């Protein structure tokens, strides 16, 4: 049976993370249930270009309007393997942390928590306020994984595309859909730190 995964895209900077997560999920054979906030659509166009939304939609099995709280992914009876929010804005993080199911993205995230399914949040902000840290603690205590999109410098990436692809692969690996796809650090091939 094909795994279904919810991919939520909020309006935080880092739109390339959404595309790379969709690509990695698609390559892993997962069906992507996509939900984008209004600001996500704007950020995709600003950071990647006018065709970014179309590329993202083409990788999805279904696209759900963010205002449709009656969508299938808003119900715990709809089986999915988990959810990734990439990128995850501090507004979305706060709503998830406080159970404010005020749009489909935050409702679907809340469903993952109540059903004890994996919820991976690529929280994107810097520097962090105490409110951000409290919200990260709250969602972690509820079972979510906060995965800030931090580059794997030890892999010596050359391009931003390598960085975002590796972060997306790590996020997908946290869903345990199959064998790991993220590049692993191997000290034998990368040399020793001094």
C-alpha positions in Angstrom: 0.0 0.0 0.0 1.3 3.5 -0.9 2.0 5.8 2.0 0.2 9.1 2.1 1.9 12.1 3.6 0.5 15.5 4.3 2.8 18.3 3.2 1.9 21.6 4.7 3.6 24.7 3.3 3.5 27.9 5.4 4.6 31.4 4.4 8.0 31.4 6.1 11.1 32.0 4.0 12.6 28.8 2.7 10.1 27.8 -0.1 12.8 25.6 -1.7 12.4 23.3 1.3 8.7 22.6 0.3 9.7 21.7 -3.3 12.5 19.4 -2.1 10.3 17.7 0.4 7.7 17.1 -2.3 10.4 15.7 -4.6 11.8 13.4 -1.9 8.3 12.2 -1.0 7.4 11.6 -4.6 10.7 9.7 -5.2 10.0 7.6 -2.1 6.6 6.6 -3.7 4.5 8.5 -1.2 1.2 10.2 -2.2 1.5 13.9 -1.2 -1.6 15.5 0.3 -0.6 19.2 -0.2 -2.0 22.2 1.7 -0.5 25.7 1.2 -1.1 28.9 3.1 -1.8 32.1 1.1 1.6 33.4 2.2 3.2 30.2 1.1 2.0 30.8 -2.5 3.5 34.3 -2.4 6.8 33.1 -0.9 7.1 30.4 -3.6 6.7 33.0 -6.3 9.1 35.5 -4.6 11.9 33.0 -3.8 11.7 30.5 -6.6 9.7 32.0 -9.4 6.2 32.1 -10.9 6.3 28.4 -12.0 7.2 27.1 -8.5 3.6 26.6 -7.3 2.8 24.6 -10.5 5.8 22.4 -10.0 4.8 21.8 -6.4 1.2 21.0 -7.3 2.4 18.6 -10.0 4.2 16.5 -7.3 1.1 16.2 -5.2 -1.6 13.6 -5.5 -4.2 16.1 -4.1 -4.2 19.8 -3.2 -6.4 20.9 -0.4 -7.5 24.6 0.0 -6.2 26.0 3.3 -9.7 27.2 4.2 -11.3 23.8 3.7 -11.6 22.5 7.3 -13.8 19.7 5.9 -11.1 18.2 3.8 -10.1 14.5 4.4 -6.8 15.4 6.0 -8.7 17.3 8.8 -9.9 13.9 10.1 -8.1 11.4 12.2 -10.0 8.6 10.3 -8.1 9.5 7.1 -5.0 7.3 7.2 -1.7 9.1 6.6 1.9 8.2 7.5 2.5 11.6 9.0 3.0 15.2 8.1 5.8 17.6 7.3 5.4 21.4 7.5 8.2 22.9 5.3 8.9 25.6 5.9 7.0 26.1 9.2 6.4 29.8 10.1 6.4 30.9 13.7 2.7 31.8 13.2 1.9 28.2 12.2 4.2 26.8 15.0 2.3 28.9 17.6 -1.1 27.8 16.3 -0.1 24.1 16.4 1.5 24.5 19.8 -1.7 26.0 21.2 -4.2 23.8 19.4 -5.6 26.6 17.2 -7.0 24.6 14.4 -7.9 27.8 12.5 -7.0 26.6 9.0 -6.4 23.3 7.3 -2.7 23.3 7.7 -2.8 23.8 11.5 -5.8 21.4 11.8 -4.0 18.7 9.9 -1.0 19.1 12.1 -3.2 18.9 15.2 -4.7 15.7 13.8 -1.2 14.1 13.6 -0.6 15.0 17.2 -3.9 13.6 18.5 -3.4 10.4 16.5 0.2 10.1 17.6 1.5 10.2 14.1 4.8 11.8 13.1 4.7 15.6 12.7 7.9 17.2 11.4 8.2 21.0 11.6 10.9 22.7 9.7 10.7 25.8 11.9 12.2 28.7 10.0 13.2 31.9 12.0 16.3 33.5 13.4 17.0 34.7 15.9 14.4 33.1 18.2 12.3 34.8 20.8 11.3 33.2 24.1 7.8 32.8 22.6 9.3 30.8 19.7 11.3 28.6 22.1 8.2 28.0 24.4 6.2 27.0 21.3 8.9 24.6 20.2 9.0 23.1 23.6 5.2 22.7 23.6 5.0 20.9 20.3 8.0 18.7 21.2 6.2 17.7 24.4 3.2 16.8 22.3 5.2 14.5 20.1 6.2 16.7 17.2 9.8 16.9 15.9 11.2 20.4 15.4 13.7 20.2 12.6 15.2 23.6 12.0 16.6 23.7 8.4 20.2 23.9 9.5 22.8 23.0 6.8 24.8 19.8 7.2 28.1 21.7 7.0 30.0 18.5 7.6 29.0 17.3 4.1 30.7 20.3 2.6 27.7 21.4 0.4 28.6 23.6 -2.6 25.2 24.9 -3.5 22.0 26.0 -1.8 20.2 23.2 -3.7 22.4 20.6 -2.0 21.6 22.1 1.4 17.8 22.1 0.9 17.8 18.7 -0.6 19.7 17.2 2.3 17.4 18.9 4.8 14.3 17.6 3.0 15.7 14.1 2.9 16.3 14.2 6.7 12.7 15.3 7.2 11.4 12.5 5.0 13.6 10.0 6.8 12.0 11.0 10.1 8.7 9.5 8.7 10.4 6.1 8.4 8.7 5.3 5.0 11.7 3.2 3.9 15.5 3.1 3.9 17.1 6.4 4.7 17.6 8.8 1.8 19.6 11.6 3.4 23.4 11.5 2.9 25.1 10.2 6.0 28.3 11.7 7.3 31.2 9.3 7.0 34.5 10.4 8.7 36.5 8.1 6.4 35.5 10.0 3.3 35.2 13.5 4.6 38.4 13.8 6.6 38.9 14.6 10.3 38.1 17.9 11.8 41.0 19.8 13.3 
